[in-house]
């Protein structure tokens, strides 16, 4: 795992690089700080909540919110505390809002089948299961497969396949060239199908 920058000055430099959209900066930020965000979210959701509110979905949403619109939210970090502390507060607030809004169900977007349906179709499925219980099982399988993927692949599928984001938006958030998104997306989709064929074969069967 990429180490967290050693001091406040290093952190501020990394944040400024992310805001400017410098090559590699957002990948470094993700590798260094997604584990911090994930830990904060898990502490809020706990073992009971994490069974019904998807931890990784909240983690990825926090990350996306930080880097959207030229990293406008991340730019508000003023260096008066450690970046890890600031991110913990941001992630905790987001997780609490999620629990308060919908404590007994998955996030509303997932309940509307978006990513589960799209990724099932990637595997050759062209219809959702006929009943809610079966659909809920399929959504759980999708999340289990996504949990085996890299942070970048999960984010890319979320941005483009779930949220309908453009390649240029995905490139800005991930800190890569827009020209690379097509091949990265194709590899992420192939990786999902490969993992699903082993860990959730029902997702890739007609």
C-alpha angles and dihedrals in degrees: 000000000000109000120246110253111270104237144010092268091054089049094051091048090053092048091050090050090052092050091050090049095236116180113271095005097108092045089054090048091050094048092048102041112025088082088055091051092045093052092051093049093049091051090056098042097042125190094298098048095042089064090065106021111058111237096200092049090057092044093052092046091054090050093048092048090053094053103036121111096019093319090295094162094045088051089065089071102111101186096243088122134023114284089236090058093047092048091048090056092047093047093045092052091049093049092048090051089052093052093046092049097046115000098165103041141050118267112296095245091057091047087059086060096237104142096025092053094044095049092045087056090051086061093052099269114131103181137045119244113275100246138042095246091056091045090051090051090050092050089051090051091050091052091048091054092045088052089064093054129087120267090248094052092048092049093047093052091046095049098044106024102033104029098030093234121169125253090248091054091049090049092052093049095045094041096235136118115281087229090063097054096083094056093040091052092048090052092047091052092047090049090051092051092047092051093044092052088060104033103026108017092169089072094062101043124093 
